[in-house]
Amino acid sequence: MPVPPTLSATQLAAIVDPAALLDHAWALEPEMRLSERRDALARLQELLDDGEPPPAPSGRTWRLELLAEQAIDASAALQLDVADDLAARVLAEADPSQETAIVRALLARARAVAWRGTDATTRQADRIFVEVAERLRAMGHSEWLGFALFWRGNTIYLENGDLRRAEELMGEALTVLGADSPRRSTVLVFHADALSALGELDAAERALDEAQAIADRDDDAKSVAYAAWGRAALASLRGDALATERLLREVERDARDWFEGGTGATFLADAAEMLDRLGLSTEAGSYLARALDRAPENEFVRQARATLLARSGDPMQALDALQELTRGDWLQKRLIWRHTALTAWATFRAGRDGSGWLAARALEQAHANGGPAVAPTGEPQLIAALAPLAEDAGSRLARELLLDGRELLVRLFGTPRVTRADGSVVELPAGKPGELVRMLALHNQGLPVEVVLERFFPEVPPTASRQRLRQVLTRLRAAAGEIVVRSDDTLRLVPAWVDVREFHIAADRGRPTRGSSSVQYAYAALALHSGPLLPADPYAEWAQEARDQAEYRHLALLDLVAADAAARGSHQEALTALEAAREEDPFDPDRNSEIARQLRALGRDGAARYLTGPEPDDDPDE
């Protein structure tokens, strides 16, 4: 279908046929050429106000059809009361023969009512969408039918968290819309969004490929930008920072008048979230600043600000911003799970209790939206960091995420615990059998039998030591089953997730430099450190090296996040990390001086003096 031409003011003024103006406005709608559409409808208004326009054919009324189109535009601009009022006027005045005005007014009303977001209005909007679809099928208007199905999937099901039903309705819309439909590219982009939310990234990419091909074929700049926006989101979810940045630049390059309105602010906010997810905090902050400058009260912008604070900003401010969103009258239901996850993460970073329970709740909410892939796909780094906290709080979903097909979940920090995939706890025998499991858990590839013998029975002759090891394995097998296996001359655990191994992996990623990405990994490592390492083996020589290494890295991670927080002016966050480090290493004078500095920054001068003594400029009589 050809792209509608851009008409000059002179060309518009020369049009005196209301049907031609309406046809032009309808053609502009799929491409979101909003200002051109407003000009066409304004010209129609002039014709109706100035005199005698050509008579409408049977079943059509120019004035009511104009009101219906104005209602459509008001609903698209989220002017919900205006849209509802205009649609009500059409529906009150139209007779049953005026199907075009009626169906367009109903579509505007359905969209406006759906965006109100309450349970009652959502049910009401769904009923209206069903009626619209029935009328359009009877009219044989596949183009509008496809878009009505799309809007039902988007505003009723996608926004309310029923991702699977949203994807089905958008798929149905695509079967209705022909290959040459100007609306097809837009529906494909949103269909890709639903598929991505379900964790079906490859299918989402195929949808975006088709959307891009249609946009290029039609030379449709708006659709080109929307397809690039979708690709940027997909690249962000896959952790591809270079592609994400490149595609975001493409969106702005191909932007049209939609970028100057509310959708542009939404794009800037979304871009900030994408880049922050990838650890590009400076770039994310730049996009967020532009969004805040343009539309500080926009809900998407406020949500992006809260998201960036929770992921990598001041956690206390994050909790306030997240709570403010909760108290408001708008919060995308499809993202309530993410809101809970962000609250969990900010709670953990602030050193407050309850982060594990909140993380477990977030996983349950995401699962209810569309299954087990929703959370780890939508926030891969965040959920990876939160899952150990959620599992420790008893979450089955978190345990399944951590195990990822493995047989055992082993915790060596704090109270040692071995858990099977079904959630049952493995009761390890006291003495050498339990010690063997804990020792092997430190080594992903297992240990040679000779090493085990040397560590367990160093003074015992070889034949006797091997007999003792067989006895240990027999006791362990009787109590716990086949959780230790022998391959050639090596002993190892069955495939297992082990907290201390994951701690070192995350610490390695967080070690090189201070910055958003490294600090996020540092926090992920800290989330795994739930207490002293191997407290059940205080005198075992094999445990001491592992314990010393973990304690050293734990202190280094705390100092890293404290330094980063202090540099950002997040003084309470810095103080929380420094005080946790002081509990393990109370006599470091530099750390105590830094604690005093953070106390003073928080206005707690008395506590700072108590820690380090008065500053040289302090008045002793104060």
C-alpha positions in Angstrom: 0.0 0.0 0.0 1.6 3.4 -1.0 2.6 5.8 1.7 0.3 8.8 1.7 1.8 11.9 0.3 2.7 14.9 2.5 0.2 17.7 1.5 1.1 21.4 1.9 -1.3 23.9 3.5 -2.2 25.1 0.1 -3.0 21.6 -1.2 -5.1 20.9 1.9 -7.0 24.1 1.6 -7.9 23.1 -2.0 -9.6 19.9 -0.9 -13.3 20.4 -0.5 -14.4 16.7 -0.4 -14.9 15.5 3.2 -14.5 11.9 2.1 -11.1 12.7 0.6 -10.0 14.4 3.9 -11.2 11.4 6.0 -9.5 9.0 3.7 -6.2 10.9 4.0 -6.5 11.1 7.8 -7.1 7.3 8.0 -4.1 6.7 5.8 -1.9 8.8 8.0 -3.0 7.0 11.2 -0.9 3.9 10.9 2.3 5.9 10.3 1.6 8.1 13.3 2.0 11.2 11.2 0.1 13.0 13.9 0.6 16.6 12.9 -0.4 15.9 9.3 -3.5 14.0 10.5 -4.5 16.9 12.8 -4.2 19.3 9.8 -6.4 17.1 7.6 -9.1 16.9 10.4 -8.8 20.7 11.0 -9.4 21.2 7.3 -12.5 19.0 7.5 -13.7 21.1 10.5 -13.3 24.2 8.4 -15.5 22.8 5.7 -18.2 21.8 8.1 -18.0 25.2 9.9 -17.9 27.4 6.8 -20.8 26.2 4.7 -22.4 23.5 2.7 -20.1 20.5 2.2 -21.0 17.8 -0.3 -23.7 15.6 1.1 -22.6 12.4 2.8 -23.6 9.1 1.2 -26.1 6.9 2.9 -24.9 5.6 6.2 -22.3 8.3 6.7 -22.3 11.7 8.6 -19.3 14.0 8.2 -19.7 15.7 11.5 -20.0 12.5 13.5 -17.1 10.8 11.7 -14.9 13.9 12.4 -15.8 13.6 16.1 -14.9 10.0 16.1 -11.5 10.7 14.5 -10.9 13.4 17.1 -11.8 10.9 19.8 -9.2 8.4 18.3 -6.5 11.1 18.4 -7.4 12.1 22.0 -7.2 8.5 23.1 -3.8 8.1 21.4 -2.6 11.2 23.3 -4.0 9.8 26.6 -6.5 12.6 26.9 -8.9 10.1 28.3 -11.7 12.3 29.4 -11.7 14.2 26.1 -11.7 10.9 24.1 -14.5 9.5 26.2 -16.6 12.6 25.9 -16.2 12.8 22.1 -17.0 9.1 21.7 -20.1 9.5 23.9 -21.4 12.3 21.7 -21.0 10.2 18.5 -22.7 7.1 20.1 -25.6 9.2 21.4 -26.3 10.9 18.1 -25.6 8.2 15.5 -28.3 6.0 14.1 -27.6 2.3 13.5 -26.9 2.8 9.8 -23.9 5.1 10.5 -21.5 2.2 11.2 -18.2 4.0 10.3 -18.8 6.7 12.9 -20.0 4.2 15.5 -17.2 1.7 15.1 -14.5 4.4 15.2 -16.1 6.0 18.3 -16.3 2.6 20.0 -12.6 2.0 19.2 -11.6 5.3 20.7 -13.7 4.6 23.8 -12.2 1.2 24.2 -8.7 2.5 24.1 -9.5 5.4 26.5 -11.3 3.2 29.0 -8.5 0.5 28.8 -5.8 3.1 29.7 -7.6 4.0 32.9 -6.2 0.7 34.2 -8.6 -0.4 36.9 -10.0 -3.9 36.9 -13.5 -2.6 36.2 -12.4 -0.4 33.3 -10.3 -3.2 31.9 -13.3 -5.5 31.8 -15.4 -2.8 30.2 -12.8 -2.0 27.6 -12.5 -5.7 26.7 -16.2 -6.0 26.1 -16.1 -2.9 23.8 -13.1 -4.3 21.9 -15.1 -7.6 21.3 -18.1 -5.6 20.0 -15.8 -3.6 17.7 -14.3 -6.7 16.3 -17.7 -8.2 15.6 -18.9 -5.1 13.8 -15.7 -4.8 11.7 -16.0 -8.5 10.7 -19.6 -7.8 9.6 -18.4 -4.7 7.7 -15.6 -6.7 6.0 -13.0 -4.1 7.1 -9.9 -6.2 7.7 -7.6 -3.2 8.1 -9.4 -1.8 11.1 -10.2 -5.3 12.4 -6.5 -6.1 12.5 -5.7 -2.9 14.4 -8.6 -3.5 16.8 -7.3 -7.0 17.6 -3.9 -5.5 18.1 -5.1 -2.7 20.5 -7.1 -5.3 22.5 -3.9 -7.4 22.9 -1.8 -4.4 23.7 -4.0 -2.4 26.1 -6.0 -5.2 27.7 -3.6 -8.1 27.9 0.0 -6.9 27.4 -0.4 -3.9 29.8 -2.1 -6.1 32.4 0.4 -8.8 32.3 -1.3 -11.6 30.4 1.6 -11.9 28.0 0.5 -15.2 26.4 -3.0 -13.9 25.5 -1.5 -10.6 24.3 0.8 -12.5 22.0 -2.0 -14.6 20.7 -4.2 -11.6 19.8 -1.4 -9.8 18.1 -0.7 -13.0 16.1 -4.3 -13.1 15.1 -4.1 -9.4 14.1 -1.2 -10.3 11.8 -3.2 -13.0 10.1 -5.9 -10.5 9.3 -3.7 -7.7 8.1 -2.4 -8.3 4.6 1.3 -8.2 3.6 0.7 -4.7 2.1 -1.0 -3.3 5.2 0.5 0.0 6.5 -0.4 -1.2 10.0 1.5 -4.5 9.8 4.9 -3.1 10.7 3.6 -1.4 13.8 1.8 -4.6 15.0 5.0 -6.6 14.3 7.0 -4.3 16.6 4.6 -4.7 19.4 4.3 -8.5 18.7 8.1 -8.6 19.1 7.7 -6.9 22.5 5.3 -9.5 23.7 7.5 -12.3 22.4 10.5 -10.8 24.1 8.7 -10.5 27.4 7.9 -14.2 27.2 11.5 -15.0 26.6 11.1 -15.9 23.0 13.9 -13.7 21.7 14.5 -15.5 18.4 10.9 -15.3 17.5 10.9 -11.6 18.4 13.9 -11.0 16.2 12.1 -12.6 13.2 9.1 -10.3 13.8 11.4 -7.3 13.9 13.1 -8.5 10.7 9.8 -8.5 8.9 8.9 -5.1 10.4 12.2 -3.7 9.2 11.7 -5.1 5.7 8.2 -3.6 5.4 9.4 -0.2 6.7 12.3 -0.2 4.2 10.0 -1.2 1.3 7.5 1.6 2.1 10.2 4.1 3.0 8.3 4.6 6.2 10.6 6.6 8.6 8.3 6.1 11.6 8.3 2.4 11.2 12.0 2.3 10.6 12.5 4.1 13.9 10.1 1.8 15.7 11.8 -1.3 14.3 15.2 0.0 15.4 13.7 0.8 18.9 12.6 -2.8 19.1 16.0 -4.1 18.0 17.7 -1.9 20.6 15.5 -3.4 23.3 16.3 -6.9 22.1 20.1 -6.2 22.0 19.9 -4.8 25.5 18.2 -8.0 26.8 21.0 -10.0 25.1 23.7 -8.0 26.7 25.0 -6.5 23.4 26.0 -2.9 24.4 27.5 -1.9 21.1 24.4 -2.9 19.1 22.1 -1.2 21.7 23.9 2.1 21.4 24.0 2.0 17.6 20.3 1.2 17.3 19.3 3.9 19.7 21.1 6.4 17.6 19.3 5.1 14.5 15.9 5.7 16.2 16.7 9.3 16.7 18.1 9.7 13.2 14.8 8.4 11.7 12.5 10.1 14.2 9.6 12.2 13.0 7.0 14.2 14.7 6.2 11.4 17.2 9.5 12.1 18.8 8.4 15.6 19.8 5.4 14.3 21.8 4.9 12.0 24.7 6.2 9.0 22.7 9.6 10.7 22.4 9.9 11.1 26.1 9.0 7.4 26.5 11.7 6.5 24.1 14.3 8.5 26.0 13.3 6.9 29.2 13.3 3.4 27.7 16.8 4.1 26.2 18.1 5.1 29.7 16.8 1.8 31.1 18.3 -0.2 28.3 21.8 1.3 28.7 21.7 1.1 32.5 20.8 -2.6 32.3 24.1 -3.0 30.4 26.1 -1.0 33.0 26.5 2.1 30.8 25.6 4.4 33.6 27.0 7.6 32.1 25.1 7.1 28.8 22.0 6.1 30.6 22.1 9.2 32.8 22.4 11.4 29.7 19.2 9.9 28.2 17.4 10.2 31.5 18.4 13.8 31.9 16.9 14.6 28.5 13.7 12.7 29.4 13.4 14.6 32.7 14.0 17.9 31.0 11.3 17.2 28.5 8.6 15.5 30.6 9.5 15.2 34.3 6.0 14.1 35.3 5.6 11.5 32.5 5.0 8.1 34.2 7.5 6.3 32.0 10.2 8.9 32.8 9.5 8.7 36.5 9.7 4.9 36.2 13.1 5.1 34.4 14.4 7.4 37.1 13.4 4.9 39.8 14.8 2.0 37.8 18.3 3.7 37.4 18.4 4.6 41.1 17.5 1.0 42.1 20.0 -0.6 39.8 23.0 1.6 40.3 22.1 4.9 42.1 21.3 5.9 45.7 19.2 3.0 47.1 17.5 5.1 49.6 16.3 7.5 46.9 15.4 4.5 44.8 13.1 3.2 47.6 11.4 6.6 47.8 10.9 6.8 44.1 9.6 3.3 43.8 7.2 3.9 46.7 6.0 7.1 45.0 5.1 5.2 41.9 3.2 2.7 43.9 1.2 5.4 45.6 0.3 6.9 42.3 -2.6 5.9 40.0 -0.4 4.5 37.3 1.9 1.5 37.2 2.1 -0.9 34.3 0.7 -4.1 35.6 2.9 -6.1 33.2 5.9 -4.7 35.0 4.7 -4.9 38.6 7.1 -7.9 39.0 10.0 -5.8 37.9 9.0 -3.0 40.3 9.0 -5.6 43.1 12.4 -6.9 41.9 13.9 -3.4 41.8 12.5 -2.8 45.3 14.2 -6.0 46.5 17.5 -4.9 45.0 17.4 -1.4 46.4 16.4 -2.9 49.8 19.5 -5.2 49.7 21.8 -2.4 48.6 20.5 -0.2 51.4 21.3 -3.0 53.9 17.7 -3.4 55.0 15.9 -6.7 55.8 13.3 -8.2 53.5 15.1 -8.3 50.2 14.9 -12.1 49.9 11.1 -12.2 50.4 10.6 -9.4 47.9 12.8 -11.1 45.4 10.8 -14.3 45.8 7.6 -12.3 45.3 8.9 -10.7 42.2 9.6 -14.2 40.6 6.1 -15.3 41.5 4.5 -12.2 39.9 6.6 -12.6 36.7 5.8 -16.3 36.5 2.1 -15.5 36.7 2.5 -13.0 33.8 3.8 -15.6 31.4 6.0 -18.4 32.8 9.5 -19.0 34.1 11.3 -17.1 31.4 9.7 -13.7 32.0 11.9 -12.5 34.9 15.3 -13.8 33.8 14.7 -12.5 30.2 13.3 -9.1 31.3 16.0 -8.3 33.8 18.8 -10.9 33.3 21.5 -9.3 35.5 19.2 -8.2 38.2 17.4 -11.6 38.5 20.7 -13.4 38.5 21.8 -11.3 41.4 18.5 -11.6 43.3 17.9 -15.4 42.8 20.2 -16.5 45.6 18.4 -14.1 48.0 15.0 -15.4 46.8 16.1 -19.1 47.1 17.4 -18.4 50.7 13.9 -17.1 51.4 12.4 -20.4 50.2 11.5 -19.6 46.6 11.1 -22.7 44.4 11.3 -20.6 41.2 14.6 -19.2 42.4 15.9 -22.7 43.1 15.0 -23.9 39.7 16.7 -20.8 38.1 19.9 -21.4 40.1 20.0 -25.2 39.4 19.4 -24.9 35.7 19.2 -28.6 35.3 21.8 -29.5 38.0 21.0 -31.8 40.9 22.2 -30.1 44.0 22.2 -26.6 45.5 25.0 -26.2 48.0 25.4 -23.3 50.4 28.8 -23.0 52.2 28.4 -19.4 53.5 26.6 -19.2 56.8 24.8 -22.4 57.8 25.9 -25.1 55.4 23.0 -26.6 53.4 22.6 -29.1 50.6 19.3 -29.1 48.7 18.0 -31.3 46.0 16.1 -30.1 42.9 12.8 -31.1 44.5 13.5 -28.8 47.5 14.3 -31.6 50.0 17.3 -31.0 52.3 20.1 -33.6 52.2 21.0 -34.6 55.7 24.7 -35.1 55.7 26.2 -37.4 58.3 28.5 -35.8 60.9 32.2 -36.0 60.6 34.1 -37.0 57.5 31.1 -37.7 55.1 29.7 -34.2 55.5 33.2 -32.7 55.4 33.9 -34.6 52.1 30.8 -33.1 50.5 31.8 -29.6 51.6 35.4 -30.0 50.4 34.4 -31.3 47.0 31.9 -28.5 46.6 34.8 -26.0 46.5 36.2 -27.8 43.4 34.1 -27.8 40.2 36.2 -30.5 38.6 36.5 -32.6 41.8 39.7 -33.8 43.5 42.0 -36.7 42.9 41.6 -39.5 45.5 45.2 -39.1 46.6 44.5 -35.5 47.5 41.5 -36.4 49.5 43.5 -39.1 51.3 46.3 -36.7 52.1 43.9 -34.1 53.5 41.8 -36.6 55.5 44.2 -39.2 56.6 47.8 -37.8 56.4 49.3 -40.1 58.9 47.6 -43.3 57.8 49.3 -45.9 55.6 47.9 -46.0 52.0 46.0 -49.3 52.3 44.3 -48.3 55.5 43.5 -44.8 54.4 41.8 -46.1 51.2 39.7 -48.5 53.4 38.7 -45.5 55.6 37.7 -43.5 52.6 35.5 -46.4 51.4 33.8 -46.4 54.8 33.3 -42.6 54.5 31.7 -43.1 51.1 29.5 -45.9 52.3 28.2 -43.9 55.2 27.6 -40.9 52.9 25.8 -43.1 50.3 23.6 -44.7 52.9 22.5 -41.3 54.3 22.4 -39.1 51.1 22.4 -41.4 48.1 24.8 -41.1 45.2 25.8 -37.4 45.5 29.5 -38.1 45.3 30.7 -40.0 42.2 34.0 -41.4 41.2 35.4 -41.0 37.7 38.7 -42.8 37.2 40.7 -41.7 40.2 38.8 -38.5 40.9 36.0 -37.8 43.3 33.5 -35.1 42.6 30.0 -34.0 43.5 27.1 -34.6 41.1 26.4 -31.4 39.1 25.7 -28.7 41.7 25.3 -24.9 42.1 27.6 -23.8 44.9 27.4 -20.4 46.4 31.1 -19.8 47.0 31.9 -20.7 43.3 29.3 -18.2 42.1 30.7 -15.7 44.6 34.1 -15.8 43.0 32.7 -15.7 39.5 30.8 -12.5 40.3 33.7 -11.0 42.2 36.0 -11.6 39.2 33.6 -9.6 37.1 33.4 -6.8 39.7 37.1 -6.5 40.3 38.8 -4.5 37.6 37.5 -1.0 37.9 35.0 1.1 39.8 32.0 1.9 37.7 28.4 0.9 37.2 28.9 -2.5 35.7 31.7 -3.6 38.0 29.8 -2.4 41.0 26.6 -4.2 39.9 28.7 -7.5 39.8 30.2 -6.6 43.2 26.8 -6.3 44.7 25.8 -9.6 43.0 28.8 -11.3 44.7 27.8 -9.7 48.1 24.3 -11.1 47.7 25.9 -14.6 47.8 27.9 -13.9 51.0 25.3 -14.8 53.6 27.8 -15.4 56.5 31.2 -16.9 57.3 32.5 -19.5 54.9 32.5 -23.1 56.1 31.7 -22.4 59.8 31.1 -26.2 60.3 34.8 -26.8 59.6 36.7 -24.3 61.7 39.8 -26.4 62.2 40.0 -28.1 58.8 43.3 -27.1 57.1 41.7 -27.6 53.6 39.1 -25.0 54.5 41.4 -22.3 55.7 42.8 -21.1 52.3 39.2 -21.0 50.9 38.1 -19.1 53.9 40.9 -16.6 53.8 40.4 -15.9 50.1 36.7 -15.4 50.5 37.1 -13.0 53.5 39.8 -11.0 51.6 37.5 -10.7 48.5 34.5 -9.9 50.6 36.3 -6.9 52.2 37.6 -5.8 48.8 34.1 -5.8 47.4 32.7 -3.9 50.3 35.4 -1.3 49.9 34.7 -1.1 46.1 31.0 -0.4 46.5 31.7 2.0 49.4 34.1 4.0 47.2 31.7 4.1 44.3 28.8 5.2 46.6 30.9 7.9 48.2 31.9 9.2 44.8 28.3 9.4 43.8 27.3 11.2 47.0 25.3 8.2 48.2 26.6 8.6 51.8 24.3 6.2 53.6 25.0 3.5 51.0 28.7 4.0 51.5 28.4 4.0 55.3 26.4 0.7 55.2 29.2 -1.0 53.1 32.0 0.4 55.3 30.4 -0.6 58.5 29.9 -4.2 57.2 33.6 -4.2 56.3 34.5 -3.0 59.8 32.7 -5.9 61.3 35.2 -8.2 59.7 38.3 -5.9 60.0 37.7 -3.5 62.9 41.2 -2.1 63.1 41.8 -0.6 59.7 42.5 3.2 60.4 41.8 4.3 56.8 38.5 2.6 56.8 37.5 4.1 60.2 38.5 7.6 58.8 36.3 7.0 55.8 33.4 6.0 58.0 33.8 9.2 60.0 33.8 11.2 56.8 30.6 9.6 55.7 29.0 10.2 59.1 29.9 13.9 58.8 28.4 14.0 55.3 25.2 12.7 56.8 25.3 15.3 59.6 26.2 12.8 62.3 29.2 14.8 63.6 28.9 13.4 67.2 29.2 9.8 65.9 32.2 10.8 63.8 34.0 12.4 66.8 33.3 9.3 68.9 35.0 7.2 66.2 38.1 9.2 65.5 38.2 12.0 68.0 37.6 15.8 67.3 38.7 17.3 64.0 41.4 20.0 64.4 38.9 22.8 63.7 36.3 21.4 66.2 35.3 23.7 69.1 35.9 21.6 72.3 33.1 23.5 74.0 30.5 22.5 71.4 
